[in-house]
Amino acid sequence: MNFDIEFALEIVPRVLQGIENTIIVSAVSFVGATALGFFWEMLRRSHWLMRAIAQFIIDAIRSTPALVQVYFLFFVLPYYGVKLPAMFVGIFGLSFYFSGYISEVFKAGIDTIPAGQSQAAQSLGLGRVDTVIFVIAPQMLRNVAAPLGSYSVYILLSTPLLALLGVPEMLGSALDVASEAYRFAEPTFVSGVLFLILNLIVVAGVALFERRLGLRTQPH
Amino acid sequence: MSFFEIMRGIYSGFGVTMNVTILALVYAIPFAVVAGVLQHFSTGTWRWVVTATIEFWRSSPILVLLYAFYYSLPAFGIYLSAFSVGALVLGLNAGAYGSQSIRAALQALDRGQCEAGLALGLSRFTVLRLIELPQAIVAMIPTFINQTIQLIKGTSLVSLLTLSDMTFRAGELFALTYDPVRIYSGLLLAYLIICYPVTILGRYLEKTLAKGRGASYEF
């Protein structure tokens, strides 16, 4: 079987149809993972028992494959009668998986803030929540923006996992074309090239954003 | 089927998971060192070529790379087994990430290290081999461990190329018994048992190495 370039070009629009889902899934998963990651990190900085539990959850998330976590949710939830759209399950799975990594980003971001900041806030009579919102978070944002940018790229690169749940994102629509035409070489190749281009655009966007914030100190 | 039998069934794929991981490391480590060093030293067109190669392996989803290589290589007349393709793609992907750590570690070294070596009359290559690389490699041990975990987890994807690794075995058991709760909990546990100790080791080394480096600056 030879590589048919004409066929490859012909199917580009059909594979591109999945780009909308790819972008939605990455964007929502990124927001979900950031929120959940921040929650784990706050849990880790609270009560000692919570700290141990959160630490174990984070390490366990980081020690199991994203594919298996997504499969777990996809097959186990319906068994207990929870029927959700595949895309929702996939987004939840990716958010959960990356929250483990993003909590480490928040940890590093908060660790670099001098302890005097929260001590000063406490001596001014601010409560724990107010300290986090008004003193820690604004300073932390500057530290976490760059690593969060890289994680937005990693999340984009993990969205093809949803194709395995039957979500028609870019790999999914490529596989649909493939099974219709019974030619796998061209569709998978085309989706690879499209992902490469999309990723380069996102990387350039993240770099631009970091420069705007004046965060970029050394080249990529 | 008891939980013990399920775990035994899943671990019957352990050999494949380990073999893919080891072969992938054989691709990843040399690629990371060579690409990282080349990217650090090359300039102009060469730097562009090295960066493009690294970015190619880093910037596409692993799953898409696996499918594209598995299905496209035969179209170009190259016939490789699923095992070879899986290890090649996973290895070069991990190597591309690793090359960035090597380059960052080389860049982070004090310039005085290289200058002192040159002043002692060592050649540039000898300075790299005896002075710069050993320090860079020690500095990136925690990163290396984290990336090895990523690689072990990444091997779950080769189940989609019909290699009978642990994830594939779990799929088989699932088709046989339709007991998703115990089988997929078992699969999570199976990976956790392998990777959790390594995660803890990585965390510990990160702490101790950071301490060691901090101390050396106090002279």
Chai-1 contact restraints between the chains, C-beta under 6 A:
chainA,res_idxA,chainB,res_idxB,connection_type,confidence,min_distance_angstrom,max_distance_angstrom,comment,restraint_id
A,M1,B,A75,contact,1.0,0.0,6.0,A-B,restraint_1
A,F3,B,A75,contact,1.0,0.0,6.0,A-B,restraint_2
A,D59,B,T199,contact,1.0,0.0,6.0,A-B,restraint_3
A,A60,B,L192,contact,1.0,0.0,6.0,A-B,restraint_4
A,R62,B,T199,contact,1.0,0.0,6.0,A-B,restraint_5
A,S63,B,L192,contact,1.0,0.0,6.0,A-B,restraint_6
A,S63,B,C195,contact,1.0,0.0,6.0,A-B,restraint_7
A,S63,B,Y196,contact,1.0,0.0,6.0,A-B,restraint_8
A,S63,B,T199,contact,1.0,0.0,6.0,A-B,restraint_9
A,T64,B,L188,contact,1.0,0.0,6.0,A-B,restraint_10
A,T64,B,Y191,contact,1.0,0.0,6.0,A-B,restraint_11
A,T64,B,L192,contact,1.0,0.0,6.0,A-B,restraint_12
A,P65,B,K153,contact,1.0,0.0,6.0,A-B,restraint_13
A,P65,B,S156,contact,1.0,0.0,6.0,A-B,restraint_14
A,P65,B,Y191,contact,1.0,0.0,6.0,A-B,restraint_15
A,L67,B,S156,contact,1.0,0.0,6.0,A-B,restraint_16
A,V68,B,S156,contact,1.0,0.0,6.0,A-B,restraint_17
A,V68,B,L187,contact,1.0,0.0,6.0,A-B,restraint_18
A,V68,B,L188,contact,1.0,0.0,6.0,A-B,restraint_19
A,Y71,B,Y184,contact,1.0,0.0,6.0,A-B,restraint_20
A,F72,B,Y184,contact,1.0,0.0,6.0,A-B,restraint_21
A,F75,B,P180,contact,1.0,0.0,6.0,A-B,restraint_22
A,F75,B,Y184,contact,1.0,0.0,6.0,A-B,restraint_23
A,V76,B,P180,contact,1.0,0.0,6.0,A-B,restraint_24
A,V76,B,V181,contact,1.0,0.0,6.0,A-B,restraint_25
A,V76,B,Y184,contact,1.0,0.0,6.0,A-B,restraint_26
A,Y79,B,P180,contact,1.0,0.0,6.0,A-B,restraint_27
A,Y79,B,V181,contact,1.0,0.0,6.0,A-B,restraint_28
A,L157,B,P61,contact,1.0,0.0,6.0,A-B,restraint_29
A,P160,B,P61,contact,1.0,0.0,6.0,A-B,restraint_30
A,P160,B,L63,contact,1.0,0.0,6.0,A-B,restraint_31
A,P160,B,V64,contact,1.0,0.0,6.0,A-B,restraint_32
A,L171,B,V64,contact,1.0,0.0,6.0,A-B,restraint_33
A,F184,B,Y71,contact,1.0,0.0,6.0,A-B,restraint_34
A,A185,B,Y71,contact,1.0,0.0,6.0,A-B,restraint_35
A,A185,B,S72,contact,1.0,0.0,6.0,A-B,restraint_36
A,A185,B,A75,contact,1.0,0.0,6.0,A-B,restraint_37
A,T188,B,Y67,contact,1.0,0.0,6.0,A-B,restraint_38
A,T188,B,A68,contact,1.0,0.0,6.0,A-B,restraint_39
A,T188,B,Y71,contact,1.0,0.0,6.0,A-B,restraint_40
A,F189,B,A68,contact,1.0,0.0,6.0,A-B,restraint_41
A,F189,B,S72,contact,1.0,0.0,6.0,A-B,restraint_42
A,S191,B,V64,contact,1.0,0.0,6.0,A-B,restraint_43
A,G192,B,S60,contact,1.0,0.0,6.0,A-B,restraint_44
A,G192,B,V64,contact,1.0,0.0,6.0,A-B,restraint_45
A,G192,B,A68,contact,1.0,0.0,6.0,A-B,restraint_46
A,F195,B,S60,contact,1.0,0.0,6.0,A-B,restraint_47
A,F195,B,P61,contact,1.0,0.0,6.0,A-B,restraint_48
A,F195,B,V64,contact,1.0,0.0,6.0,A-B,restraint_49
A,L196,B,S59,contact,1.0,0.0,6.0,A-B,restraint_50
A,L196,B,S60,contact,1.0,0.0,6.0,A-B,restraint_51
A,N199,B,S59,contact,1.0,0.0,6.0,A-B,restraint_52
